[in-house]
Amino acid sequence: MIYLYPLQQLPLEAVRDFVFNNEIFGVALAERLEQYTHYLNDKTSSDDKGKNPGEWIGDFFCLLEDQVLWGVIFVSKPGLVLTCVPQNLPDKVFKEAIPVIANNFRQRKVYCVSGWSRGAQLVTAALQEKIGGKESSFSRQIIEHRQYLFMCYDSRRCQGNFPQYPVVQCNTEDLDALYHLQSAYDTVEVLPKNHSFKPELCRTNLQRLLQSGTLVAIPSSTCDGSGENRQFMAKANVSALSWRFMLIGGVYTSDKFRRRGCAARLVQWLGDFAAKNQKQAVLFVRQENLAARHSYENAGFFFSGSYEIVYY
């Protein structure tokens, strides 16, 4: 029998061990799980620990078959679904899990499912499942289904045939100088079809990245990379940071600086930065984006699997 249990009904350490062992299949989820662990540890009263997960930013669910843990699914309050499901999930478990997940998600808001192909396909199939002749929730129309290639960094594979531009770690003083890059990235790479761009949300997210110190950029040749008025050709950031992995995202180059090796330089720099901090840099790129794939390969990234994002 397949069951879907809330995290609070299972030993936390056992779930953390599972996610740790399958971390590459759910880097963003692993980061959320560690944040949740810190949240529990920071609660002032030990009697309250874990009793009110609704105070936190979302819920974790564990997929079990006869006490064997096969996957972990995270659902944020706004409706972002992240998965940590091994690619070798048996077909039998996959098929039997679909109605179980569908029943649990029947009343849940979902706007996006993100994860390695096996986990994303499992949740997507469950969201399309009908229970008693009715859809499993109030709205399950797919707006856009994107296919990606998941890539890992190996400095020994770096071909290095691109300029070694200076890379700077940005701060909140750079918000205005970086906004044109971030807004273009959000519009081109993030927003699903028929969704309007929201400037204030873009600025808020950019400010959060800058405050966390996880955004890097290449200054334009008209400035030296220092000072209040520096400008930038390209940017990238850390999207998620788990125990052993660093997920790179937000890579974007201004149109007039394309095909100059900016993207390759940024991901190479972040790959080396991750290695210095005993982490493996990873990223995912759209299958049809041949230029980006070539840049990342030049920088030392290699394909390791398939990734999907589904918007509702």
Secondary structure, 3 states (H helix, E strand, C coil): CEEEEEHHHCCHHHHHHHHHHCHHHCHHHHHHHHHHHHHHHHCCCHHHCCCCHHHCCEEEEEEEECCEEEEEEEEECCCEEEEECCCCCCHHHHHHHHHHHHHHCCCCCCCEEEEEHHHHHHHHHHHHCEECCEECCCCCCCCEEEEEEEEEECHHHCCCCCCCCCCEECCHHHHHHHHHHHHHHHHHHHCCCCCCCCHHHHHHHHHHHHHHCCEEEEECCCCCCCCCCCCEEEEEEEEEECCCEEEEEEEEECHHHCCCCHHHHHHHHHHHHHHHCCCEEEEEEECCCHHHHHHHHHHCEEEEEEEEEEEC
